[in-house]
Amino acid sequence: MRSGAKVAVVGGAFVLVAGGIGYGAYSMLGDTGGGGGGGTQSASQSSKVKTGPPSAEEIAETSKGFFDAWATGDASAAAVLTNNEAGAEPVLASYGEDAHIGKVKITPGPAVGTKVPYTVKATVAYEGKSKPLSYASELTVVRGLTTGKALVDWEPTVVHPQLTEGATLKTGESSTPAIEAVDRNGTVLTKEKYPSLGPILDTLRQKYGETSGGSAGIETWIEPADEAQPDINLVTLTKGKPGKVQTTLDANAQAAAERAVKQYAQASVVAVKPSTGAIRAVANNPATEFNVAMQGKQAPGSTLKIMTAAMLLEKGLVTANGAVECSKEAMWQGRTFHNLDNFDLPDGSTFTQSFAKSCNTAFIKLIDDTKDDAALPKIARDVFGIGLDWKTGVVTTDGSVPEETGGEAAAQYIGQGTVQMNALNMASITATARTGTFRQPVIVPQSLDNRELAKASRSLSPSVTQQLTTMMRATAAWGTGAKAMASVGGDKGAKTGSAEVDGQETSNSWFTGFSNDLAAAAVVQTGGHGGDAAGPIVAEVLKAGG
């Protein structure tokens, strides 16, 4: 993980988190703007204190005073205009003293309520070298409870949008030599060309910069409070000699992934090579400091039926061509499950048909026969490597299928309930289904640092693997994934998913598929049916190959 604004996925929705910002002590004003206690005061004093939201005039006056003081380097005067003087002053002072940022010009935009957006244009100057620095941020003006004054609601992001509590702005010799990350064919990968790789490249620099043969340059960077997080480079004044770091990524697949996710406001995709575990592409929109595609956590919907089907096939409870019942709804321990639009299939329909049409009830009705609530968590770990400690080369969340009972255990069968996955996990599950053997995904070769990769305790049998891939091929040929996969060539298979999330009117769209020796998975927040939104993203990446 990196410092700066982070995006977490909670209940299927992206939530922007500004990183644990606290309101510390304050001296001159002794005030809290947002909603806390404040000092005691007499009745006469209280009657004179303004209340309610700041007026437009107060917002303009306070923000202008703050901007003017900040721009001239008067940290004390700027801090007095915030509701946390003690917390604000050292951060504002370090802007010029430690980061060597001067010639600051701040241009406010029209206020939106109590929020004032603005752009900053400045110059970083250090040891005879200088470079421009520009960015956009915003502040909020609040009413101080004890003084009634209009004050800037202090957060470190006021100074820079990627600055979090305890982090510092610095200019000097970089703490870690820069790297030149290359794809599997030697193509240079940059965050400018591939924005989604920003957090990945920063992490690779932190982990491998010292050992990649490079030398440090002069930079302006944000140093996070947590030493485990990588520095965030803002400006390079003098380039050092970058060390080369080999990745498993494929520039063509990465470019396709970047294009594909931009079709939607919130989307992620990952592509993995089933025969080796090599990660070929990772993309997110928006491209944030938090790598949702590899670190997110949310229910994957019916894409998890790949794993459930493998478990049922292993237990001999079904065969690909055997008949199963697909009714409109099914009840398990007081909890009712239904199919999308309450569809059903005729008597005598096969398990392949229920899989390809994504029939929930066909899976729920087989729970009694498994006689083991832990069957799904066991195969998740033992065969698909979910929940093991993956050493991909960057930080990842490696999926979770916790042991449950009753209705929660049933919900897991169709990828709901307490199951937590991301695009990386689902791409890996598809890759494992494709070959029958889990190969831990990696984004840099194991040979780079001889790290120990996660290993599943067993593989699927050839019979189960063959039946599972046959059902995925059917889904891509005439099932719910047919439309999305129509333009994809080669030996192809797929599985769709629509994850229903409490409080969300439209379900999240999930899709995973393979073509020859490439597997990919995507999720689109509130995208609806899996084949409608996430499906085209996966198809575009698979067509790019890799």
Residue pairs with C-beta under 8 A, 6 or more apart in sequence:
1 199
1 228
1 229
1 289
1 290
1 291
1 295
1 395
2 199
2 202
2 203
2 224
2 229
2 230
2 232
2 289
2 290
3 19
3 162
3 164
3 167
3 222
3 224
3 225
3 226
3 229
3 230
3 232
3 289
4 19
4 161
4 162
4 163
4 164
4 222
4 232
4 289
5 16
5 17
5 18
5 19
5 157
5 161
5 162
5 164
5 288
5 289
5 290
6 16
6 17
6 19
6 288
6 289
6 290
7 14
7 15
7 16
7 17
7 286
7 288
7 289
7 290
7 292
8 14
8 15
8 17
8 290
8 296
8 297
9 15
9 292
9 296
9 297
9 298
9 422
11 298
11 501
11 502
11 503
11 504
12 298
12 299
12 499
12 501
12 504
12 508
12 525
13 501
13 504
13 525
14 266
14 292
14 525
18 155
18 157
18 164
19 164
19 165
20 164
20 165
21 155
21 156
21 157
21 164
21 165
22 87
22 165
23 32
23 34
23 36
23 83
23 84
23 87
23 154
24 84
24 86
24 87
25 86
25 87
26 32
26 83
26 84
26 85
26 86
26 87
27 85
27 86
28 80
28 85
29 80
29 83
29 85
29 144
29 147
29 149
29 151
30 38
30 39
30 146
30 147
31 38
31 83
31 144
31 145
31 146
31 147
31 149
31 151
32 38
32 83
32 84
32 144
32 145
32 146
33 83
33 142
33 143
33 144
33 145
33 151
33 152
33 153
34 83
34 142
34 153
35 145
36 145
37 145
38 144
38 145
38 146
39 146
41 49
41 146
48 148
49 146
49 147
49 148
50 143
50 148
50 149
51 143
51 148
52 143
53 114
53 143
54 62
54 114
54 141
54 142
54 143
54 150
55 150
56 111
58 141
58 150
59 111
59 114
59 116
59 141
59 150
60 111
61 150
62 81
62 141
62 150
62 151
62 152
63 108
63 111
63 116
63 118
63 139
63 141
63 152
64 108
65 77
65 81
66 78
66 81
66 82
66 139
66 152
67 106
67 108
67 118
69 75
69 77
69 78
69 81
70 78
70 92
70 95
70 104
70 106
71 104
71 105
71 106
72 104
73 95
73 96
73 102
73 104
75 88
75 89
75 90
75 92
75 93
75 95
75 96
76 89
78 88
78 89
78 92
79 85
79 86
79 88
79 89
79 92
81 151
81 152
82 88
82 151
82 152
82 153
82 154
82 158
83 142
83 144
83 151
83 152
83 153
83 154
84 154
87 154
88 152
88 154
88 158
91 156
91 159
91 163
91 168
92 159
94 168
94 169
95 101
95 159
95 169
96 102
98 168
98 169
98 170
98 171
99 124
99 169
99 170
99 171
99 220
100 124
100 125
100 126
100 171
100 220
101 122
101 123
101 124
101 133
101 169
101 171
101 220
102 122
102 123
102 125
103 122
103 123
104 120
104 121
104 122
105 120
105 121
105 122
106 118
106 119
106 120
107 118
107 119
107 121
108 116
108 117
108 118
109 116
109 117
109 118
109 119
110 117
114 140
114 141
114 142
115 138
115 139
115 140
116 138
116 139
116 140
116 141
117 136
117 137
117 138
118 136
118 137
118 138
118 139
119 134
119 135
119 136
120 133
120 134
120 135
120 136
120 137
121 132
121 133
121 134
122 132
122 133
122 134
123 130
123 131
123 132
123 133
124 130
124 131
124 132
124 133
124 171
124 220
124 235
124 237
126 171
126 172
126 218
126 220
126 237
127 218
129 218
129 237
129 238
130 237
131 220
131 235
131 236
131 237
133 220
133 234
133 235
135 160
135 161
136 161
137 157
137 158
137 159
137 160
137 161
139 152
139 153
139 155
139 158
140 152
140 153
141 150
141 151
141 152
141 153
142 150
142 151
142 152
142 153
143 149
143 150
143 151
144 150
144 151
152 158
156 163
156 164
156 165
156 167
157 163
157 164
159 169
160 169
160 222
160 234
162 222
162 232
162 234
162 289
163 169
163 222
164 224
164 225
165 225
166 224
166 225
166 226
167 222
167 223
167 224
167 225
168 222
168 223
169 220
169 221
169 222
169 223
169 234
170 220
170 221
170 222
170 223
171 218
171 219
171 220
171 221
171 235
171 237
172 218
172 219
173 216
173 217
173 218
173 219
174 216
174 217
174 218
174 219
174 221
174 231
174 233
174 240
175 216
175 221
175 223
175 231
176 205
176 206
176 209
176 210
176 216
176 231
177 205
177 209
177 210
177 212
177 214
177 215
177 216
177 217
177 240
177 241
177 242
177 243
178 205
178 209
178 214
178 216
178 217
178 236
178 239
178 240
178 242
178 243
179 201
179 204
179 205
179 208
179 209
179 212
179 214
179 242
179 243
179 244
179 245
180 188
180 242
180 243
180 244
180 245
181 188
181 189
181 197
181 201
181 204
181 245
181 247
182 188
182 189
182 244
182 245
182 246
182 247
183 189
183 247
183 249
183 250
183 251
183 254
184 246
184 247
184 248
184 249
184 250
184 278
184 280
185 250
185 251
187 251
189 197
189 201
189 247
189 249
189 251
189 254
190 197
190 201
191 197
191 198
191 201
194 254
194 255
194 258
194 283
195 258
195 287
196 254
196 257
196 258
196 261
196 282
196 283
196 284
196 285
196 287
196 291
196 293
197 249
197 254
197 282
198 287
198 289
199 288
199 289
199 290
199 291
199 394
200 282
200 291
200 394
200 443
202 230
202 231
202 232
202 233
203 230
203 394
203 395
204 245
204 247
204 393
204 394
204 443
204 444
205 230
205 245
206 230
206 231
207 393
207 394
207 449
208 243
208 245
208 444
208 448
208 449
209 243
211 243
211 449
212 242
212 243
212 244
212 245
213 241
213 243
213 244
214 240
214 241
214 242
214 243
215 240
215 241
216 240
217 236
217 237
217 238
217 239
217 240
218 236
218 237
218 238
219 233
219 234
219 235
219 236
219 237
220 233
220 234
220 235
220 237
221 231
221 232
221 233
221 234
222 231
222 232
222 234
223 231
224 230
224 231
224 232
232 289
245 444
245 448
246 444
246 445
246 448
247 393
247 443
247 444
248 273
248 278
248 279
248 280
248 442
248 443
248 444
248 445
249 279
249 280
249 281
249 282
249 443
250 271
250 280
250 281
250 544
250 545
250 546
252 544
252 545
252 546
253 271
253 280
253 281
253 518
253 541
253 544
253 545
253 546
254 280
254 281
254 282
254 283
255 544
256 281
256 540
256 541
256 543
256 544
257 269
257 271
257 281
257 282
257 283
257 537
257 540
257 541
257 544
258 283
259 540
260 267
260 269
260 283
260 522
260 536
260 537
260 540
260 541
261 267
261 268
261 269
261 283
261 284
261 285
261 522
261 537
262 285
263 536
263 537
264 285
264 524
264 525
264 527
264 533
264 537
265 285
265 286
265 525
266 285
266 286
266 524
266 525
266 526
267 284
267 285
267 522
267 523
267 524
267 525
267 527
267 533
267 534
267 537
268 283
268 284
268 285
268 292
268 293
268 296
268 422
268 423
268 522
268 523
269 281
269 282
269 283
269 293
269 423
269 520
269 521
269 522
269 523
269 534
269 537
269 538
269 541
270 279
270 281
270 282
270 283
270 293
270 294
270 422
270 423
270 424
270 426
270 427
270 441
270 520
270 521
270 522
271 279
271 280
271 281
271 282
271 427
271 518
271 519
271 520
271 541
271 542
271 546
272 278
272 279
272 280
272 424
272 427
272 428
272 430
272 431
272 441
272 518
272 519
272 520
273 279
273 280
273 431
273 517
273 518
273 519
273 546
274 430
274 431
274 432
274 434
274 435
274 439
274 514
274 517
274 518
274 519
275 435
275 439
275 517
276 439
277 428
277 431
277 439
277 440
277 441
277 442
277 453
278 441
278 442
279 392
279 424
279 441
279 442
279 443
280 518
280 546
281 520
281 541
281 544
281 546
282 291
282 293
282 294
282 424
282 443
283 293
284 291
284 292
284 293
291 394
291 395
292 422
292 423
293 422
293 423
293 424
294 392
294 394
294 395
294 396
294 397
294 422
294 423
294 424
295 395
295 396
295 397
295 422
296 397
296 422
296 423
296 523
297 397
297 400
297 420
297 421
297 422
298 420
298 421
298 422
298 499
298 501
298 508
298 523
299 415
299 416
299 417
299 419
299 420
299 421
299 499
299 501
299 508
300 415
300 419
300 421
300 425
300 426
300 497
300 499
300 510
300 523
301 414
301 415
301 416
301 497
301 498
301 499
301 500
301 507
301 508
301 510
301 530
302 358
302 360
302 414
302 415
302 495
302 496
302 497
302 498
302 510
302 530
303 415
303 421
303 426
303 429
303 495
303 496
303 497
303 510
303 511
303 512
303 521
303 530
304 412
304 413
304 414
304 415
304 419
304 421
304 426
304 429
304 497
305 355
305 358
305 363
305 413
305 414
305 415
305 495
305 497
306 429
306 430
306 433
306 468
306 472
306 495
306 512
307 376
307 379
307 380
307 384
307 401
307 429
307 433
308 363
308 376
308 412
308 413
308 414
309 318
309 351
309 355
309 363
309 468
309 471
310 379
310 383
310 384
310 433
310 460
310 464
310 468
311 370
311 375
311 376
311 379
312 318
312 351
312 363
312 366
312 370
313 319
313 320
313 463
313 464
313 467
313 468
314 379
314 460
314 461
314 464
315 369
315 370
315 375
317 366
317 369
317 370
318 324
318 351
318 366
319 351
319 467
320 350
320 351
320 352
320 467
320 468
320 470
320 471
321 350
321 351
321 352
322 350
322 351
323 347
323 348
323 349
323 350
323 351
324 349
324 350
324 351
324 354
324 362
324 365
324 366
325 347
325 361
325 362
325 365
326 339
326 344
326 345
326 349
326 353
326 354
326 357
326 359
326 361
326 362
327 344
327 361
327 365
328 338
328 339
328 342
328 343
328 344
328 361
329 336
329 337
329 338
329 339
329 342
329 361
330 336
330 337
330 338
330 360
330 361
330 364
330 365
331 337
332 364
332 367
332 406
332 407
332 410
333 406
333 407
333 410
334 407
335 406
335 407
335 410
335 411
337 360
337 361
337 364
337 410
337 411
337 414
338 360
338 361
339 358
339 359
339 360
339 361
340 358
340 360
340 498
340 529
343 357
343 359
344 359
344 361
345 353
345 354
345 357
345 359
345 362
351 362
351 471
352 470
352 471
352 474
353 359
353 474
354 362
354 363
355 471
355 474
355 475
355 479
355 495
356 471
356 474
356 475
356 478
356 479
356 480
357 479
357 480
358 479
358 480
358 495
358 496
358 497
358 530
360 414
363 413
363 414
364 410
364 413
364 414
367 409
367 410
367 413
372 378
373 403
373 404
373 405
373 406
373 409
374 403
376 401
376 409
376 412
376 413
377 401
377 402
377 403
380 386
380 387
380 399
380 401
381 387
381 388
381 401
381 456
381 457
382 456
382 457
382 458
383 432
383 438
383 456
383 457
383 458
383 459
383 460
384 428
384 429
384 432
384 438
384 456
385 398
385 428
385 432
385 438
385 440
385 454
385 455
385 456
386 398
386 399
386 400
386 401
386 421
386 425
386 429
387 398
387 399
387 400
387 401
388 398
388 440
388 454
388 455
388 456
389 398
389 454
390 396
390 398
390 440
390 441
390 453
390 454
391 440
391 442
391 451
391 452
391 453
391 454
392 424
392 440
392 441
392 442
392 443
392 444
393 442
393 443
393 444
393 448
393 451
394 443
396 424
396 441
397 420
397 422
397 425
398 425
398 454
399 420
399 421
399 422
399 425
400 418
400 419
400 420
400 421
401 412
401 418
401 419
402 418
404 411
404 412
404 417
404 418
407 417
408 417
408 418
409 417
410 417
411 417
411 418
411 419
412 418
412 419
415 421
415 497
415 499
415 510
416 499
416 500
421 429
422 523
423 521
423 522
423 523
424 441
424 521
425 521
426 510
426 512
426 521
426 523
427 441
427 512
427 519
427 520
427 521
428 438
428 440
428 441
428 519
429 512
429 521
430 472
430 495
430 512
430 513
430 514
430 519
430 520
430 521
431 439
431 441
431 514
431 519
432 438
432 439
432 456
432 460
433 460
433 465
433 468
433 469
433 472
434 469
434 493
434 514
434 519
435 465
436 459
436 460
436 461
436 462
436 464
436 465
437 456
437 459
437 460
438 455
438 456
438 459
440 453
440 454
440 455
442 453
446 453
460 468
469 493
471 493
472 493
472 494
472 495
472 513
472 514
473 491
473 492
473 493
475 481
475 482
475 493
475 494
475 495
475 496
476 482
476 485
476 488
476 492
476 493
476 494
476 513
479 494
479 496
480 496
480 529
480 530
480 531
481 494
481 495
481 496
481 511
481 513
481 530
481 531
481 535
482 531
483 531
483 535
484 494
484 496
484 511
484 513
484 531
484 532
484 535
484 536
484 538
484 539
485 492
485 494
485 513
485 535
485 539
487 539
487 543
488 513
488 515
488 539
488 542
488 543
489 515
489 543
490 515
490 516
491 514
491 515
491 516
492 513
492 514
492 515
492 516
492 542
493 513
493 514
494 511
494 512
494 513
494 514
494 535
494 538
495 511
495 512
495 513
495 530
496 510
496 511
496 529
496 530
496 531
496 534
496 535
497 509
497 510
497 511
497 512
497 530
497 534
498 507
498 508
498 509
498 510
498 528
498 529
498 530
499 507
499 508
499 510
500 507
501 507
501 508
504 526
505 526
506 526
506 527
506 528
507 526
507 527
507 528
507 529
508 523
508 524
508 525
508 526
508 527
509 523
509 524
509 526
509 527
509 528
509 529
509 530
509 532
509 533
509 534
509 535
510 521
510 522
510 523
510 530
510 534
511 521
511 522
511 530
511 531
511 533
511 534
511 535
511 537
511 538
512 519
512 520
512 521
512 522
512 538
513 519
513 520
513 521
513 535
513 538
513 539
513 542
514 520
514 542
515 542
515 543
518 541
518 542
518 545
518 546
520 538
520 541
520 542
521 538
522 534
522 535
522 537
522 538
522 541
523 534
524 533
524 534
524 537
527 533
527 534
